[in-house]
Amino acid sequence: MEHITNLKKNIAMIIADKTEHIPLLRAAIAKIEAAGAARGAEAGRVALGRHLALDRALGGGLPRHGLCEIVPASAGDNAAASAFGLALALLLGAPGAVLFWVYEDFAVSEAGLPYGPGLWQMGFDPARLVLVAAPRALAALNALEEVARAGAGVALGEICQRRGYDLAASRRLKLAAEEGGRGCVLVLAAASGTGPDFASAAATRLEVASAMSAPLAPVHGRLAIPGPARFSVRVLKARGEGACAPPEASHIVAFDPSLGCLVDAFPVAPPAHSQNRPRGAADAGGRYAKSA
């Protein structure tokens, strides 16, 4: 930490000096970012699943110590974003760890409180859940920062108003998570549809939309019911070595409570479009259409 303090002093001196020293300022900032990357590499990453395509896009999973942002793809995907944030928090936490869910009061008015049977279905004991209500987004961010810094459990935050969440606030959350030695997940419900458009210090930002779940087999002649929830995830930001995720790529994943991790909903690649198939297959399709 001493070398970072010295770099900050040098930056202050450069700013107070002439503009010709801007290249020196850029070099000092690069050294600070390199030091932060080194600490992140020492902490390692947490794989979200087994042979998961999303893990490969993230460069091996989520950083063990750091800030991960979840943004819904649209206003109707807030519940999916919250559920996916919960899944990430469970994967980042140690077995049996307490989950501190810090939320803005307005979030409860919009989506309600966490549902106990739903938590059980995800393999989480509601007795290990601590709910922290805050009247405003800024108060929720402050409480989340204290939880992350304490490192007593898993920190999950949810705010519906992005007012007050800027580059400085995200930087404080990131440093608090690194200091506490825990990951921190923040669901930004107010950022629906604007995921790529704002700056923050988070190492990872994921856009989440709800996806159609596979129905369970009917029992005793009853109608089939929806199976485990599925999520459509896009990687909007991923810092770290090996991260390679084009923003247009979507990953359809589901949380498997029996495995305690995410799984690819479609492990087999879908077939190619008809125009990309061999000529023989296309001709056969044409002959079938004519005979019909």
Backbone bond lengths (Angstrom), bond angles and torsions (degrees), N, CA, C in turn:
res aa  C-N    CA-C-N  psi(-1)  N-CA   C-N-CA  omega(-1)  CA-C   N-CA-C  phi
1 M - - - 1.460 - - 1.529 111.76 -
2 E 1.345 117.45 -22.78 1.466 120.37 -177.03 1.523 111.04 -65.00
3 H 1.347 115.63 -41.07 1.469 117.83 -178.82 1.521 111.30 -66.43
4 I 1.334 117.10 -31.54 1.465 119.46 177.34 1.524 110.51 -69.27
5 T 1.336 116.78 -39.57 1.462 120.19 177.50 1.528 110.48 -61.29
6 N 1.331 116.38 -42.66 1.466 119.61 178.29 1.520 111.53 -63.76
7 L 1.335 116.38 -38.74 1.457 119.39 178.37 1.518 111.30 -64.04
8 K 1.343 116.20 -39.01 1.467 118.98 178.08 1.518 111.25 -64.02
9 K 1.346 117.26 -38.48 1.465 120.42 176.76 1.521 110.57 -63.57
10 N 1.318 116.21 -41.77 1.460 119.63 178.37 1.521 111.53 -63.43
11 I 1.346 115.66 -37.65 1.464 119.35 178.38 1.525 110.40 -63.27
12 A 1.344 116.60 -43.20 1.470 120.20 179.15 1.516 110.80 -60.78
13 M 1.338 117.86 -39.64 1.456 121.53 178.59 1.524 110.99 -67.35
14 I 1.326 116.35 -38.17 1.462 119.62 -179.51 1.524 110.61 -66.96
15 I 1.338 116.18 -41.76 1.467 119.64 -179.55 1.517 110.46 -63.10
16 A 1.334 116.54 -38.40 1.464 120.16 -179.42 1.526 111.71 -72.86
17 D 1.328 118.02 -13.93 1.458 121.76 -176.86 1.528 110.13 -94.58
18 K 1.301 116.69 -155.58 1.453 121.94 -173.87 1.525 110.91 -84.77
19 T 1.332 114.95 163.45 1.465 120.63 -178.56 1.519 112.27 -70.49
20 E 1.337 117.68 -14.91 1.459 119.60 178.46 1.521 112.39 -64.82
21 H 1.348 115.80 -15.43 1.454 119.84 -177.56 1.536 113.15 -91.61
22 I 1.313 116.36 10.55 1.464 119.71 -179.91 1.532 111.88 -59.00
23 P 1.351 119.86 -40.87 1.472 118.32 175.79 1.525 113.37 -57.75
24 L 1.344 117.50 -35.49 1.456 120.18 176.26 1.523 110.98 -65.65
25 L 1.341 116.05 -38.30 1.466 120.50 177.73 1.523 110.64 -62.37
26 R 1.323 116.22 -42.94 1.465 119.59 179.44 1.524 111.02 -64.05
27 A 1.320 116.38 -39.17 1.457 119.45 178.52 1.524 111.48 -65.00
28 A 1.349 116.92 -38.95 1.467 120.45 179.08 1.518 110.87 -65.61
29 I 1.337 117.11 -40.90 1.462 120.81 178.53 1.526 110.27 -64.25
30 A 1.327 116.71 -39.21 1.462 120.49 179.16 1.523 110.98 -62.19
31 K 1.344 117.48 -37.29 1.462 120.54 178.41 1.524 111.10 -66.95
32 I 1.337 117.18 -39.21 1.461 120.46 178.25 1.525 110.17 -64.16
33 E 1.341 116.94 -44.13 1.459 119.94 179.76 1.526 110.88 -65.17
34 A 1.333 117.26 -36.41 1.458 119.84 178.51 1.521 111.04 -65.79
35 A 1.350 116.28 -37.81 1.470 119.61 178.35 1.526 110.52 -65.24
36 G 1.348 116.63 -41.21 1.465 119.62 177.57 1.508 112.26 -64.68
37 A 1.339 116.84 -38.09 1.467 120.15 178.13 1.520 110.94 -65.38
38 A 1.338 116.33 -36.60 1.466 119.71 178.76 1.517 111.48 -64.86
39 R 1.346 116.55 -40.70 1.473 119.35 177.67 1.519 110.82 -64.72
40 G 1.332 116.39 -38.66 1.459 119.46 178.09 1.516 112.44 -65.22
41 A 1.347 115.97 -37.19 1.467 119.12 178.66 1.512 111.44 -66.61
42 E 1.349 117.12 -36.77 1.463 120.04 177.60 1.525 110.92 -65.46
43 A 1.339 116.55 -37.04 1.471 119.84 -179.03 1.523 111.19 -68.52
44 G 1.340 116.58 -31.24 1.453 120.14 179.39 1.517 112.14 84.66
45 R 1.319 114.25 -174.62 1.461 121.07 -177.73 1.523 110.16 -126.93
46 V 1.318 114.44 158.36 1.453 122.27 178.69 1.527 108.39 -110.70
47 A 1.317 116.77 118.96 1.460 120.78 177.42 1.523 109.53 -71.28
48 L 1.326 116.35 135.89 1.461 121.42 -178.43 1.520 112.66 -86.56
49 G 1.322 117.15 -13.37 1.459 120.59 -179.79 1.517 110.29 -164.81
50 R 1.319 115.33 -168.28 1.458 121.84 178.97 1.521 108.75 -108.16
51 H 1.331 115.89 118.20 1.460 121.87 -177.75 1.531 110.14 54.18
52 L 1.323 115.90 44.64 1.458 121.78 -175.49 1.536 109.64 -89.21
53 A 1.324 116.04 131.69 1.466 120.04 178.75 1.514 111.14 -63.09
54 L 1.337 117.14 -33.89 1.459 120.42 178.40 1.520 111.32 -63.84
55 D 1.324 117.71 -37.10 1.463 120.99 176.67 1.524 111.21 -62.16
56 R 1.313 116.45 -41.40 1.460 119.83 179.26 1.518 111.06 -64.62
57 A 1.334 116.39 -37.98 1.466 119.64 178.27 1.522 111.81 -66.86
58 L 1.340 117.36 -29.13 1.459 121.80 -179.96 1.526 112.67 -88.03
59 G 1.324 117.34 -0.23 1.449 119.51 -179.30 1.514 113.49 82.09
60 G 1.329 117.29 27.28 1.458 120.76 178.28 1.506 114.43 114.63
61 G 1.320 118.79 3.06 1.463 121.97 -179.96 1.515 111.66 122.09
62 L 1.333 115.58 -167.56 1.464 121.73 179.57 1.523 110.32 -85.83
63 P 1.342 117.84 145.49 1.466 119.59 172.60 1.528 110.53 -58.66
64 R 1.315 116.11 134.80 1.461 120.14 -177.71 1.528 111.60 -64.33
65 H 1.322 116.80 -37.43 1.465 122.08 179.33 1.523 107.75 -119.56
66 G 1.297 117.95 113.32 1.454 119.95 179.88 1.511 110.96 162.96
67 L 1.330 114.84 -170.92 1.459 122.51 -176.64 1.522 109.25 -114.00
68 C 1.328 115.70 129.76 1.459 122.82 175.90 1.523 108.85 -120.41
69 E 1.320 116.70 126.61 1.461 122.12 179.49 1.526 110.39 -100.99
70 I 1.332 115.17 139.73 1.467 122.50 175.99 1.522 107.28 -119.77
71 V 1.322 116.96 124.45 1.463 121.03 177.33 1.529 108.34 -121.94
72 P 1.332 118.11 135.36 1.474 119.75 176.21 1.520 110.59 -73.61
73 A 1.322 115.79 145.87 1.462 119.93 179.89 1.523 111.38 -67.65
74 S 1.330 117.43 -31.99 1.465 122.58 177.74 1.519 108.20 -148.36
75 A 1.315 115.99 172.13 1.464 119.43 -178.36 1.528 111.76 -62.57
76 G 1.318 117.67 -27.89 1.450 120.64 179.44 1.511 114.31 -78.76
77 D 1.331 117.29 -3.90 1.462 121.13 -178.42 1.525 112.43 -103.20
78 N 1.335 117.64 15.86 1.467 120.17 -178.87 1.529 111.77 -61.92
79 A 1.332 116.99 -42.87 1.463 119.75 -179.86 1.522 111.07 -64.19
80 A 1.334 117.47 -40.37 1.461 120.85 177.97 1.524 110.57 -64.10
81 A 1.330 117.58 -39.86 1.462 121.12 179.00 1.527 110.91 -64.38
82 S 1.349 116.72 -40.65 1.466 120.16 178.60 1.529 111.12 -64.84
83 A 1.348 116.36 -43.81 1.466 120.02 -179.96 1.524 111.08 -64.89
84 F 1.321 116.90 -38.99 1.459 119.56 179.53 1.534 110.24 -69.93
85 G 1.342 116.91 -37.50 1.462 119.62 175.06 1.518 111.50 -61.38
86 L 1.331 116.99 -38.36 1.464 120.86 176.57 1.526 110.51 -63.37
87 A 1.334 117.19 -43.45 1.465 120.42 179.56 1.529 110.75 -60.95
88 L 1.328 117.43 -42.49 1.466 120.31 178.92 1.526 110.97 -65.36
89 A 1.334 116.79 -40.65 1.462 119.99 179.55 1.530 110.67 -62.45
90 L 1.333 117.01 -40.37 1.464 119.84 178.86 1.520 111.28 -65.34
91 L 1.328 116.83 -36.50 1.463 119.90 -179.65 1.534 111.58 -73.38
92 L 1.325 117.41 -31.72 1.461 120.79 -179.88 1.527 112.12 -77.65
93 G 1.325 117.99 -24.60 1.455 121.25 -177.08 1.518 112.35 -84.45
94 A 1.320 114.53 158.09 1.463 120.39 175.97 1.527 109.30 -74.42
95 P 1.334 118.49 155.18 1.472 120.90 177.81 1.527 111.19 -56.71
96 G 1.327 115.66 129.54 1.459 120.20 -179.98 1.509 115.10 81.71
97 A 1.337 118.22 4.83 1.466 121.01 -178.18 1.523 110.62 -72.01
98 V 1.312 115.66 152.71 1.463 122.09 176.86 1.528 108.69 -79.53
99 L 1.324 116.15 138.94 1.460 121.40 177.50 1.521 109.28 -103.94
100 F 1.319 117.05 119.16 1.459 123.00 174.89 1.525 108.00 -97.38
101 W 1.335 114.87 109.52 1.467 120.47 -179.33 1.527 107.20 -102.38
102 V 1.322 116.11 105.26 1.465 122.90 -179.06 1.524 107.81 -98.07
103 Y 1.327 116.52 124.57 1.463 118.90 -176.20 1.523 110.08 -138.72
104 E 1.305 113.62 154.83 1.456 121.66 173.64 1.522 109.02 -81.12
105 D 1.336 116.95 142.20 1.463 120.64 -177.47 1.527 112.15 -54.27
106 F 1.328 115.85 -37.03 1.460 119.65 -177.59 1.524 111.09 -63.69
107 A 1.347 116.58 -28.71 1.459 119.98 178.93 1.525 111.01 -63.80
108 V 1.329 117.33 -36.89 1.461 121.11 178.42 1.529 110.26 -66.95
109 S 1.336 116.54 -39.02 1.460 119.75 178.50 1.522 111.48 -62.94
110 E 1.329 116.67 -32.08 1.458 120.78 -177.61 1.524 112.52 -83.82
111 A 1.341 116.98 -44.87 1.466 120.03 -170.52 1.518 114.23 -121.25
112 G 1.337 118.73 -9.08 1.454 120.70 -179.47 1.516 112.34 83.05
113 L 1.330 115.53 175.75 1.463 122.22 -179.82 1.531 110.78 -83.79
114 P 1.328 117.41 161.48 1.470 120.01 175.69 1.524 111.39 -57.33
115 Y 1.324 116.08 142.35 1.459 123.48 -175.13 1.525 109.00 -96.60
116 G 1.341 116.66 121.61 1.454 121.26 -175.36 1.513 114.73 -55.05
117 P 1.362 119.67 -53.09 1.474 119.69 178.69 1.522 112.81 -59.63
118 G 1.336 116.53 -32.60 1.461 118.67 176.79 1.515 111.95 -66.41
119 L 1.338 116.66 -37.36 1.464 120.36 176.07 1.524 111.08 -65.11
120 W 1.341 116.07 -41.17 1.460 119.95 176.63 1.528 110.35 -60.50
121 Q 1.332 116.34 -39.70 1.465 120.31 -178.76 1.522 111.21 -63.37
122 M 1.335 116.99 -29.27 1.463 120.81 178.21 1.530 111.54 -87.10
123 G 1.322 116.93 4.88 1.454 119.97 177.99 1.512 114.15 82.16
124 F 1.346 117.13 20.74 1.460 120.59 -179.42 1.523 109.95 -115.27
125 D 1.333 116.10 131.37 1.458 122.01 179.36 1.534 109.34 -79.78
126 P 1.337 119.72 116.83 1.468 120.82 -179.45 1.524 113.34 -58.74
127 A 1.349 118.38 -18.71 1.460 119.79 177.85 1.521 111.72 -66.16
128 R 1.335 117.15 -17.77 1.461 120.70 179.63 1.524 111.57 -97.10
129 L 1.336 116.91 14.84 1.462 121.47 -178.76 1.532 110.16 -102.87
130 V 1.314 116.84 129.49 1.463 123.44 174.99 1.525 107.40 -118.05
131 L 1.336 116.51 116.00 1.457 121.85 179.59 1.526 109.40 -93.54
132 V 1.327 115.68 130.75 1.469 122.00 179.81 1.524 107.39 -121.94
133 A 1.342 116.59 111.28 1.461 121.49 -178.73 1.516 109.82 -94.20
134 A 1.326 116.12 139.12 1.464 122.18 178.63 1.521 108.73 -129.55
135 P 1.340 117.78 141.69 1.460 119.15 -176.09 1.523 113.68 -71.34
136 R 1.329 116.98 -27.91 1.468 120.91 -177.20 1.524 109.70 -136.87
137 A 1.322 115.03 166.23 1.453 120.25 -178.84 1.527 111.13 -63.07
138 L 1.333 117.41 -40.42 1.457 120.08 -178.35 1.523 111.05 -63.62
139 A 1.341 117.02 -40.74 1.464 120.30 177.67 1.522 110.86 -65.34
140 A 1.341 117.32 -37.58 1.459 120.62 178.01 1.524 110.66 -64.72
141 L 1.319 117.58 -40.51 1.463 121.08 179.05 1.528 110.93 -65.23
142 N 1.335 116.51 -40.03 1.463 119.68 178.39 1.527 111.34 -64.66
143 A 1.334 116.22 -42.53 1.464 119.78 178.68 1.524 110.84 -65.51
144 L 1.339 117.12 -40.72 1.465 120.78 179.15 1.522 110.58 -63.51
145 E 1.317 116.49 -37.42 1.463 120.50 178.01 1.525 111.18 -63.14
146 E 1.334 117.03 -42.10 1.470 119.97 179.19 1.532 111.35 -65.88
147 V 1.340 116.77 -40.26 1.460 120.16 178.72 1.521 110.46 -63.88
148 A 1.340 116.52 -43.68 1.457 119.97 -179.41 1.520 111.45 -64.98
149 R 1.312 117.06 -39.86 1.461 120.28 -178.72 1.529 111.02 -68.39
150 A 1.337 117.79 -36.25 1.461 120.80 -178.71 1.523 111.34 -67.01
151 G 1.337 117.43 -31.52 1.459 120.42 178.93 1.517 113.53 66.37
152 A 1.341 117.02 24.26 1.466 120.20 -177.00 1.520 112.26 -81.06
153 G 1.313 118.23 -18.09 1.459 121.60 -178.48 1.509 109.81 -168.49
154 V 1.313 115.47 -160.39 1.456 121.29 -179.93 1.521 108.85 -88.81
155 A 1.328 116.93 135.11 1.461 122.11 -177.89 1.521 109.78 -105.85
156 L 1.334 116.09 119.31 1.462 122.82 176.77 1.515 108.07 -128.34
157 G 1.320 117.14 124.21 1.460 121.59 -179.72 1.511 111.62 -119.63
158 E 1.339 115.49 152.78 1.468 121.02 178.52 1.523 108.36 -145.16
159 I 1.324 116.00 119.96 1.461 120.73 178.76 1.528 108.79 -127.74
160 C 1.331 114.70 146.08 1.461 120.49 -179.71 1.522 112.47 -102.72
161 Q 1.317 117.76 -12.68 1.459 121.29 178.40 1.521 108.23 -119.78
162 R 1.326 116.28 125.41 1.455 119.81 -177.25 1.524 112.09 -83.98
163 R 1.316 116.14 -0.16 1.466 119.47 179.55 1.524 109.11 -64.84
164 G 1.299 116.78 126.84 1.456 121.59 -178.56 1.510 113.60 96.47
165 Y 1.336 116.70 -14.37 1.465 119.32 177.17 1.522 107.83 -97.56
166 D 1.322 115.21 102.09 1.453 121.15 -178.74 1.525 109.30 -130.70
167 L 1.320 115.51 -164.79 1.463 119.95 -177.68 1.528 111.48 -62.57
168 A 1.344 116.58 -38.88 1.469 119.46 -179.40 1.531 111.26 -68.24
169 A 1.339 116.92 -43.96 1.466 120.25 -179.49 1.529 111.09 -64.31
170 S 1.334 117.06 -41.61 1.459 119.57 179.06 1.525 110.86 -67.25
171 R 1.335 116.92 -33.81 1.464 120.08 177.51 1.528 110.54 -64.95
172 R 1.330 117.27 -40.24 1.470 120.58 178.83 1.525 110.45 -64.40
173 L 1.322 116.77 -42.10 1.462 119.94 178.66 1.529 111.16 -63.40
174 K 1.314 116.51 -42.90 1.466 120.73 -179.75 1.535 110.59 -61.92
175 L 1.332 117.05 -45.98 1.464 120.34 -179.62 1.531 111.18 -66.97
176 A 1.345 116.56 -36.67 1.467 119.76 178.64 1.522 110.59 -64.25
177 A 1.341 117.44 -41.02 1.464 120.48 178.91 1.529 110.89 -65.72
178 E 1.314 116.95 -39.96 1.462 120.19 178.73 1.530 110.68 -66.77
179 E 1.332 116.46 -39.34 1.461 120.05 179.43 1.518 111.12 -67.54
180 G 1.333 117.51 -39.08 1.460 120.81 -179.80 1.508 113.55 -79.49
181 G 1.337 117.60 -10.98 1.456 120.04 179.49 1.511 113.68 71.55
182 R 1.328 117.01 27.19 1.465 121.68 -179.83 1.520 109.73 -133.30
183 G 1.316 115.94 157.24 1.445 120.35 172.60 1.521 110.52 -80.68
184 C 1.325 115.99 153.79 1.469 121.88 179.26 1.522 107.99 -131.23
185 V 1.328 116.47 128.72 1.466 122.69 -179.86 1.519 108.45 -114.86
186 L 1.329 116.83 129.46 1.458 122.12 -179.70 1.521 109.30 -124.47
187 V 1.337 116.52 121.51 1.457 123.02 176.71 1.526 107.90 -94.51
188 L 1.333 116.50 118.86 1.467 122.36 -178.58 1.524 108.60 -103.53
189 A 1.333 115.51 85.62 1.467 119.59 -176.90 1.516 111.42 -64.60
190 A 1.351 117.35 -30.46 1.459 120.39 -177.51 1.517 112.71 -75.10
191 A 1.322 117.68 -10.56 1.469 121.09 -176.02 1.515 112.33 -94.84
192 S 1.340 118.09 17.72 1.464 120.35 -176.89 1.525 110.34 -59.62
193 G 1.322 114.88 128.88 1.454 120.86 178.53 1.508 115.27 80.29
194 T 1.335 118.27 -2.94 1.469 121.10 -178.36 1.516 111.05 -123.01
195 G 1.328 117.49 25.29 1.452 120.85 -175.65 1.511 115.03 -54.71
196 P 1.343 119.92 -44.00 1.468 119.25 -176.64 1.523 113.71 -81.49
197 D 1.339 119.10 0.15 1.461 120.37 -165.50 1.521 115.77 -102.80
198 F 1.326 120.22 2.64 1.467 119.50 -179.65 1.520 109.49 -131.70
199 A 1.335 114.01 154.57 1.469 120.58 -176.53 1.519 110.05 -99.58
200 S 1.319 115.96 145.02 1.457 121.87 175.79 1.521 108.33 -157.21
201 A 1.328 115.62 171.70 1.468 121.20 -179.89 1.520 112.44 -92.16
202 A 1.326 118.20 2.88 1.464 120.80 -178.36 1.522 110.72 -63.57
203 A 1.327 115.56 142.15 1.461 120.07 178.23 1.521 111.47 -76.84
204 T 1.332 117.15 -25.80 1.460 121.26 -174.94 1.518 109.66 -137.60
205 R 1.323 115.46 137.68 1.470 120.84 172.87 1.516 108.14 -136.68
206 L 1.326 115.44 126.49 1.460 121.75 -177.77 1.523 109.52 -121.22
207 E 1.310 116.14 136.87 1.465 121.96 174.32 1.525 108.53 -101.08
208 V 1.317 116.66 128.46 1.467 121.70 -172.34 1.526 110.34 -121.51
209 A 1.303 115.69 133.91 1.465 122.69 173.19 1.528 107.91 -129.68
210 S 1.316 115.97 153.62 1.463 119.74 177.11 1.522 109.72 -73.45
211 A 1.315 116.30 146.43 1.463 122.59 177.61 1.524 108.89 -127.80
212 M 1.320 115.74 157.18 1.467 120.52 -177.51 1.526 110.18 -69.17
213 S 1.319 116.10 128.39 1.460 120.57 179.61 1.524 110.13 -87.35
214 A 1.317 115.12 155.41 1.466 120.24 177.17 1.518 109.36 -79.60
215 P 1.336 119.39 130.42 1.472 120.74 -179.33 1.519 111.52 -69.03
216 L 1.322 114.78 146.49 1.459 120.27 175.37 1.526 109.77 -77.36
217 A 1.306 116.75 157.29 1.463 121.08 -179.57 1.525 109.50 -65.67
218 P 1.328 118.17 135.77 1.466 120.38 178.93 1.522 111.64 -65.60
219 V 1.326 115.03 147.82 1.466 121.36 -178.58 1.524 108.55 -119.47
220 H 1.349 116.91 130.15 1.469 123.00 177.17 1.524 111.72 54.30
221 G 1.323 116.03 41.35 1.446 119.97 175.54 1.513 115.67 77.22
222 R 1.325 117.61 1.62 1.461 119.74 179.60 1.524 110.93 -77.04
223 L 1.320 115.67 163.11 1.459 120.42 178.01 1.523 110.14 -68.06
224 A 1.335 115.31 147.80 1.456 120.34 177.92 1.535 109.86 -67.31
225 I 1.312 116.91 145.03 1.463 122.45 178.55 1.526 108.76 -112.68
226 P 1.343 117.33 157.36 1.475 119.44 -178.96 1.524 111.31 -61.61
227 G 1.323 115.03 143.48 1.464 121.21 177.61 1.517 111.63 -87.21
228 P 1.331 117.45 -160.21 1.470 121.12 179.97 1.525 111.70 -56.24
229 A 1.312 115.10 145.14 1.463 120.68 -178.05 1.518 110.96 -62.84
230 R 1.312 115.15 143.09 1.456 121.52 175.43 1.521 108.95 -117.42
231 F 1.320 115.12 150.03 1.454 121.49 -177.58 1.528 109.51 -130.56
232 S 1.319 114.49 141.58 1.460 121.12 172.12 1.526 107.29 -101.15
233 V 1.321 116.84 116.09 1.464 122.12 -170.51 1.524 109.95 -118.23
234 R 1.325 115.10 132.25 1.464 121.81 172.24 1.521 108.65 -117.24
235 V 1.316 117.42 137.39 1.458 122.50 177.45 1.523 107.89 -90.43
236 L 1.328 116.48 108.73 1.462 121.04 179.75 1.515 112.03 -89.45
237 K 1.328 116.92 -28.62 1.464 120.95 178.90 1.519 108.41 -149.61
238 A 1.323 116.09 134.23 1.464 120.88 177.25 1.519 107.55 -151.43
239 R 1.316 115.55 108.42 1.455 120.27 177.97 1.521 109.89 -96.75
240 G 1.303 115.95 144.52 1.448 120.03 178.37 1.511 111.27 129.71
241 E 1.294 114.83 159.65 1.459 121.13 -178.82 1.521 110.51 -67.95
242 G 1.310 115.40 132.98 1.454 120.91 177.22 1.509 114.77 91.43
243 A 1.335 117.91 -8.28 1.468 119.90 179.65 1.520 109.17 -73.47
244 C 1.303 116.61 125.13 1.469 121.60 -179.82 1.519 108.09 -148.81
245 A 1.300 116.24 92.98 1.459 120.30 -176.48 1.518 109.27 -135.38
246 P 1.333 119.35 106.66 1.464 120.04 173.51 1.519 110.36 -64.14
247 P 1.343 118.33 134.13 1.475 120.32 -175.20 1.519 114.04 -58.40
248 E 1.351 117.80 -24.13 1.460 118.45 -177.16 1.521 112.66 -81.19
249 A 1.328 118.07 -11.35 1.463 120.97 -177.88 1.523 110.93 -78.05
250 S 1.320 117.09 133.29 1.462 122.78 178.51 1.526 108.93 -114.71
251 H 1.322 115.10 140.98 1.458 121.68 178.70 1.523 108.34 -116.72
252 I 1.321 117.60 120.34 1.460 122.50 178.08 1.530 107.29 -91.82
253 V 1.325 116.36 112.17 1.462 120.77 -176.57 1.520 109.50 -128.64
254 A 1.321 115.27 162.10 1.461 122.61 176.33 1.517 108.33 -137.45
255 F 1.330 115.83 152.59 1.462 120.37 176.62 1.519 108.36 -93.00
256 D 1.330 115.78 120.27 1.456 121.65 -179.45 1.526 108.76 -99.23
257 P 1.351 119.25 106.60 1.471 119.84 -177.55 1.516 113.41 -66.20
258 S 1.345 117.40 -26.34 1.462 118.96 179.48 1.527 111.48 -69.50
259 L 1.331 117.18 -31.61 1.460 121.33 177.24 1.523 112.02 -94.82
260 G 1.335 116.22 -20.57 1.454 120.15 -178.46 1.513 113.45 71.40
261 C 1.336 117.57 32.22 1.458 120.61 -179.16 1.528 108.62 -157.82
262 L 1.322 115.72 176.42 1.450 121.35 176.61 1.521 110.11 -83.50
263 V 1.310 115.63 149.89 1.466 121.91 176.81 1.517 107.96 -133.61
264 D 1.333 115.26 152.21 1.459 120.28 174.57 1.523 108.93 -69.36
265 A 1.326 116.58 127.53 1.464 119.59 179.14 1.522 111.04 -68.44
266 F 1.329 116.65 -30.61 1.467 120.99 179.69 1.523 107.79 -126.96
267 P 1.342 117.59 84.04 1.462 119.54 -177.40 1.518 113.73 -66.26
268 V 1.336 117.09 -21.84 1.458 121.01 178.97 1.520 108.32 -100.33
269 A 1.316 116.70 132.96 1.459 120.66 -179.13 1.526 110.16 -62.66
270 P 1.345 118.19 141.07 1.467 120.56 179.24 1.530 110.37 -66.60
271 P 1.332 117.25 155.07 1.466 119.75 -179.42 1.523 111.15 -66.46
272 A 1.314 115.48 157.33 1.462 120.37 179.30 1.521 110.12 -69.66
273 H 1.338 115.38 157.61 1.460 119.81 176.45 1.529 109.88 -65.26
274 S 1.327 115.55 157.67 1.461 119.98 -173.70 1.524 112.04 -59.24
275 Q 1.341 117.65 -34.72 1.459 118.88 -178.01 1.524 112.33 -70.99
276 N 1.340 116.97 -14.61 1.462 120.19 179.71 1.526 112.90 -100.12
277 R 1.320 118.14 1.78 1.452 121.64 -178.57 1.531 110.43 -83.25
278 P 1.322 116.82 164.10 1.474 119.20 178.09 1.516 111.58 -57.57
279 R 1.334 115.67 156.35 1.467 121.06 -176.04 1.527 111.06 -59.86
280 G 1.317 116.93 -37.72 1.461 119.67 -178.56 1.511 112.42 -61.51
281 A 1.354 117.20 -41.05 1.455 120.77 179.42 1.519 110.98 -66.70
282 A 1.330 116.27 -39.70 1.463 119.28 178.97 1.523 111.02 -65.31
283 D 1.346 116.74 -41.72 1.463 119.48 178.50 1.523 111.16 -63.63
284 A 1.339 116.13 -39.59 1.459 119.15 179.82 1.529 110.22 -63.70
285 G 1.332 116.45 -39.34 1.457 118.92 177.23 1.511 112.57 -63.58
286 G 1.349 116.35 -37.95 1.463 119.75 177.76 1.514 112.56 -66.66
287 R 1.344 116.44 -40.96 1.455 119.97 178.65 1.528 110.93 -64.22
288 Y 1.348 116.09 -39.29 1.458 118.65 178.90 1.525 111.23 -64.44
289 A 1.347 117.00 -39.55 1.457 120.21 -179.94 1.521 111.08 -64.38
290 K 1.345 117.12 -38.13 1.465 120.24 -179.88 1.513 111.51 -69.00
291 S 1.357 116.17 -39.58 1.460 119.02 -179.48 1.505 112.08 -68.80
292 A 1.356 117.09 -28.58 1.460 119.90 178.87 1.514 110.16 -74.18
